[in-house]
Amino acid sequence: MGDVLAGIHSRWEFDTDSVLIRFERGIRTPKLFQILGERRIPYEALSSIDLVPGTRKGTVVLHAVPRPGADPLLDAAAGQLRQAADPYRLVLPAERETLADYYATELRMALGPQADRDADEYLVAAPTAPLQFKAFDGKVSFDGKVVTFRWFWTGASSAKWKAGDQSFPVSELADVEWRSPEISGGHLRLRRRGPDGNPEEHEGPADQDPASVVFGLGYGLVHESLPLAAAVLEAVRAAEPATGSRIGHRANPADIANRIRHLGELHDAGLLTDEEFTAKKSELLAEL
């Protein structure tokens, strides 16, 4: 297409096979967008394009919906992102609706033949390592190959102190569980790969599990913890044995039930509307 569509907080630059989303760094721009900086989204990573009224009066939203399994950031988020922090939403003044509708039509024509199917590999790059952030009970760092937890004496449980600082090569991991710090029980938990290649069961609650860190007020904020979780998840998928199945892992019934429970808490907290909760729940149930 070779065109640019500028909106509120971001601008989309259209190429022949992808759209480059560049995020602003203004004071009102969501911090997650500022951390992401820019993201290149291949058209083959998208499933559909919507043009809907914005939540703010006098705005419209051009929304690109990615294929399930195409983006490690959304895979890690598991439906827990606030609508305003969705990097696939371009908010525009209502007077640009006609122009937005033109680009929506062009994008729909550019969608790949697999648009209605789950992606069997990541098509959008995760934020690049090294990455780090402070949780309530420890510091988390990821260098691209190893995740390291270093405990804080002010927050870590005795079980974590007894276990000592932890290092997890991605080759030994099967999954990453990110629970938003904006709801109760926020945490980042690493799930080791069992002998059968599937994730091992959790070792107790997150505050007692040496393979997890817990969030708290001012700790593990979305714009700090989610990019790292996505980067680890991408590395874990890349390190999977050839016989492994990423789609199979994400469709584990226990995982689906846990993610639906998280959505319910987001809905109860007013972070998801009734319609959004119903739609996301249906998407998760369809993975079973």
C-alpha positions as CSV (number, residue, x, y, z in Angstrom):
1,M,0.0,0.0,0.0
2,G,2.8,2.4,0.8
3,D,0.6,4.7,2.9
4,V,0.5,6.1,6.4
5,L,-2.5,6.4,8.7
6,A,-1.8,8.4,11.8
7,G,-4.0,8.1,14.9
8,I,-4.0,8.8,18.6
9,H,-0.9,7.2,20.3
10,S,0.2,5.4,17.1
11,R,0.6,5.5,13.3
12,W,0.3,2.6,10.9
13,E,2.7,2.4,7.9
14,F,1.4,0.0,5.3
15,D,3.8,-2.0,3.2
16,T,3.2,-4.7,0.6
17,D,3.2,-7.6,3.0
18,S,3.0,-6.0,6.5
19,V,2.0,-3.0,8.5
20,L,4.5,-1.3,10.7
21,I,2.9,0.1,13.9
22,R,4.9,3.0,15.4
23,F,3.8,4.1,18.9
24,E,4.2,7.6,20.2
25,R,6.1,8.5,23.4
26,G,3.7,11.2,24.6
27,I,2.8,11.5,28.3
28,R,-0.7,10.2,27.6
29,T,0.4,7.2,25.5
30,P,0.0,3.9,27.4
31,K,3.3,2.9,28.9
32,L,3.1,-0.5,27.2
33,F,3.1,1.2,23.8
34,Q,6.1,3.3,24.7
35,I,8.0,0.2,25.7
36,L,7.1,-1.6,22.5
37,G,8.2,1.3,20.4
38,E,7.2,-0.2,17.1
39,R,6.0,-3.6,15.9
40,R,5.9,-5.1,12.4
41,I,2.8,-7.2,11.8
42,P,2.7,-9.4,8.7
43,Y,-0.7,-9.5,7.0
44,E,-0.6,-13.3,7.3
45,A,-0.6,-12.9,11.1
46,L,-4.1,-11.3,11.0
47,S,-7.5,-13.0,11.0
48,S,-9.8,-10.0,10.5
49,I,-10.2,-6.2,10.4
50,D,-12.9,-4.3,12.2
51,L,-13.9,-0.6,12.1
52,V,-16.0,0.3,15.1
53,P,-17.0,3.4,17.1
54,G,-14.4,4.4,19.8
55,T,-15.1,4.4,23.5
56,R,-14.3,8.1,23.5
57,K,-16.9,10.4,21.9
58,G,-15.9,11.6,18.4
59,T,-13.5,8.7,17.6
60,V,-13.5,5.5,15.6
61,V,-11.2,2.5,16.0
62,L,-9.5,0.5,13.3
63,H,-8.9,-2.9,14.9
64,A,-6.7,-5.6,13.4
65,V,-7.5,-8.9,15.0
66,P,-4.5,-11.3,15.0
67,R,-4.8,-15.0,14.4
68,P,-4.7,-17.0,17.7
69,G,-1.1,-18.2,18.2
70,A,0.5,-15.6,15.9
71,D,1.7,-13.1,18.5
72,P,3.6,-14.1,21.7
73,L,2.6,-10.8,23.4
74,L,-1.1,-11.6,23.1
75,D,-0.5,-15.2,23.8
76,A,1.2,-14.3,27.1
77,A,-1.5,-11.7,27.9
78,A,-4.2,-14.4,27.5
79,G,-7.0,-11.9,27.2
80,Q,-6.0,-9.8,30.2
81,L,-5.0,-6.6,28.5
82,R,-7.1,-3.5,29.0
83,Q,-8.8,-2.4,25.8
84,A,-6.8,0.9,25.8
85,A,-3.5,-1.1,25.9
86,D,-4.4,-3.3,22.9
87,P,-1.6,-2.6,20.4
88,Y,-3.8,-3.7,17.5
89,R,-6.2,-0.8,18.0
90,L,-5.7,2.5,16.0
91,V,-7.9,5.2,17.5
92,L,-8.8,8.0,15.0
93,P,-10.9,11.1,15.0
94,A,-14.4,10.4,13.7
95,E,-13.9,12.7,10.7
96,R,-11.3,10.2,9.4
97,E,-13.8,7.3,9.4
98,T,-14.1,7.3,5.6
99,L,-10.3,7.1,5.2
100,A,-10.2,4.4,7.9
101,D,-12.9,2.4,6.1
102,Y,-10.7,2.5,2.9
103,Y,-7.7,1.1,4.8
104,A,-9.9,-1.5,6.5
105,T,-11.1,-2.7,3.1
106,E,-7.5,-2.8,1.8
107,L,-6.3,-4.8,4.8
108,R,-9.1,-7.3,4.4
109,M,-8.0,-7.9,0.8
110,A,-4.4,-8.4,2.0
111,L,-5.3,-11.1,4.6
112,G,-3.6,-14.5,4.0
113,P,-5.4,-17.7,3.0
114,Q,-5.0,-19.1,6.5
115,A,-6.7,-16.1,8.2
116,D,-9.5,-18.2,9.7
117,R,-7.1,-20.7,11.3
118,D,-4.8,-20.7,14.3
119,A,-1.2,-20.0,13.5
120,D,1.2,-22.9,14.2
121,E,4.1,-20.6,14.8
122,Y,4.7,-17.1,15.9
123,L,4.6,-14.6,13.1
124,V,5.1,-11.4,15.1
125,A,8.3,-10.8,17.0
126,A,8.3,-10.5,20.8
127,P,10.2,-7.7,22.5
128,T,13.9,-8.5,22.3
129,A,16.1,-9.5,25.3
130,P,17.8,-8.5,27.5
131,L,14.8,-7.6,29.6
132,Q,14.3,-7.2,33.4
133,F,11.8,-6.0,36.0
134,K,11.3,-5.9,39.7
135,A,8.6,-8.1,41.2
136,F,7.5,-7.8,44.8
137,D,9.7,-10.7,45.9
138,G,12.5,-10.6,43.5
139,K,14.2,-9.3,40.4
140,V,13.5,-11.1,37.1
141,S,15.9,-10.9,34.2
142,F,16.0,-12.7,30.8
143,D,19.1,-12.7,28.5
144,G,17.4,-14.5,25.6
145,K,18.5,-18.0,26.9
146,V,18.1,-18.0,30.7
147,V,15.5,-16.6,33.0
148,T,16.9,-15.6,36.4
149,F,15.1,-14.9,39.7
150,R,17.0,-13.1,42.4
151,W,15.1,-12.9,45.7
152,F,14.5,-9.8,47.8
153,W,14.8,-10.4,51.5
154,T,12.0,-7.9,52.1
155,G,9.4,-9.8,50.0
156,A,10.5,-13.4,49.3
157,S,8.9,-16.2,51.3
158,S,11.0,-18.5,53.4
159,A,10.4,-21.3,50.8
160,K,12.1,-19.1,48.1
161,W,15.0,-18.1,50.4
162,K,15.5,-21.8,51.2
163,A,15.6,-22.7,47.5
164,G,18.0,-19.8,46.7
165,D,18.2,-17.7,43.6
166,Q,16.9,-19.5,40.5
167,S,18.0,-19.9,36.9
168,F,15.9,-21.5,34.2
169,P,17.3,-22.3,30.7
170,V,14.4,-21.9,28.2
171,S,15.2,-25.4,26.9
172,E,13.9,-26.8,30.2
173,L,10.7,-24.8,30.1
174,A,7.3,-25.7,28.6
175,D,5.2,-22.6,29.2
176,V,4.9,-19.2,30.8
177,E,2.0,-18.1,32.9
178,W,1.4,-14.3,33.2
179,R,-1.3,-13.1,35.5
180,S,-2.0,-9.4,35.2
181,P,-0.8,-7.2,38.2
182,E,-4.1,-5.3,37.7
183,I,-6.1,-8.1,39.3
184,S,-5.6,-10.1,42.6
185,G,-2.9,-12.6,42.6
186,G,-0.7,-11.2,39.8
187,H,2.4,-13.2,39.1
188,L,4.8,-14.6,36.5
189,R,5.2,-18.4,36.7
190,L,7.5,-20.6,34.7
191,R,6.3,-24.1,34.0
192,R,9.0,-26.7,33.6
193,R,8.9,-29.3,30.8
194,G,8.0,-32.8,32.1
195,P,9.3,-36.1,30.7
196,D,6.3,-36.2,28.4
197,G,7.0,-32.7,27.1
198,N,4.0,-31.2,28.7
199,P,4.1,-28.6,31.5
200,E,4.6,-29.9,35.0
201,E,2.1,-29.2,37.7
202,H,2.5,-26.1,39.9
203,E,4.4,-26.3,43.1
204,G,1.9,-24.7,45.4
205,P,0.8,-21.0,45.4
206,A,3.0,-18.5,43.5
207,D,4.4,-16.9,46.6
208,Q,5.8,-20.3,47.6
209,D,6.9,-21.6,44.2
210,P,10.6,-20.9,43.4
211,A,9.6,-21.0,39.7
212,S,7.4,-17.9,40.1
213,V,7.5,-14.3,41.2
214,V,4.5,-12.4,42.6
215,F,3.5,-8.8,41.7
216,G,2.3,-6.1,44.1
217,L,1.5,-2.4,44.2
218,G,4.1,-0.8,42.0
219,Y,5.8,-4.2,41.2
220,G,5.5,-6.2,38.0
221,L,3.6,-3.5,36.1
222,V,2.1,-4.6,32.8
223,H,4.5,-2.6,30.7
224,E,7.4,-4.2,32.6
225,S,6.4,-7.8,33.1
226,L,4.4,-8.6,30.0
227,P,7.1,-7.8,27.4
228,L,9.5,-10.1,29.3
229,A,6.8,-12.9,29.6
230,A,6.3,-12.6,25.8
231,A,10.0,-12.8,25.1
232,V,10.4,-15.9,27.3
233,L,7.3,-17.5,25.7
234,E,8.7,-16.9,22.2
235,A,12.1,-18.5,23.2
236,V,10.4,-21.4,24.9
237,R,8.3,-22.2,21.7
238,A,11.4,-21.9,19.5
239,A,13.2,-24.4,21.8
240,E,10.4,-27.0,21.8
241,P,11.3,-30.5,20.5
242,A,10.2,-31.1,16.9
243,T,7.5,-33.5,18.3
244,G,6.1,-30.9,20.6
245,S,2.9,-29.1,19.7
246,R,2.4,-25.5,20.9
247,I,-1.3,-25.5,20.0
248,G,-1.7,-28.7,22.1
249,H,0.0,-27.0,25.1
250,R,-2.2,-24.0,25.0
251,A,-5.3,-26.1,24.7
252,N,-4.6,-28.0,28.0
253,P,-8.1,-28.0,29.7
254,A,-6.6,-26.9,33.0
255,D,-4.9,-24.0,31.4
256,I,-8.1,-23.0,29.6
257,A,-10.1,-23.2,32.8
258,N,-7.5,-21.0,34.6
259,R,-7.6,-18.4,31.8
260,I,-11.4,-18.3,31.9
261,R,-11.3,-17.8,35.6
262,H,-8.9,-14.9,35.1
263,L,-11.2,-13.4,32.5
264,G,-14.0,-13.7,35.0
265,E,-12.0,-11.7,37.6
266,L,-11.3,-9.0,35.0
267,H,-15.0,-8.9,34.2
268,D,-15.9,-8.6,37.9
269,A,-13.3,-5.8,38.3
270,G,-14.9,-3.9,35.4
271,L,-11.9,-4.3,33.1
272,L,-14.0,-6.2,30.5
273,T,-17.5,-5.5,29.3
274,D,-20.1,-8.2,29.2
275,E,-19.6,-8.5,25.4
276,E,-15.8,-8.7,25.6
277,F,-16.0,-11.3,28.4
278,T,-18.4,-13.5,26.4
279,A,-16.4,-13.2,23.2
280,K,-13.0,-14.0,24.8
281,K,-14.6,-16.9,26.8
282,S,-16.0,-18.4,23.5
283,E,-12.5,-18.1,21.9
284,L,-10.9,-20.0,24.8
285,L,-13.6,-22.7,24.8
286,A,-13.0,-23.1,21.0
287,E,-9.4,-24.2,21.7
288,L,-10.5,-27.3,23.6
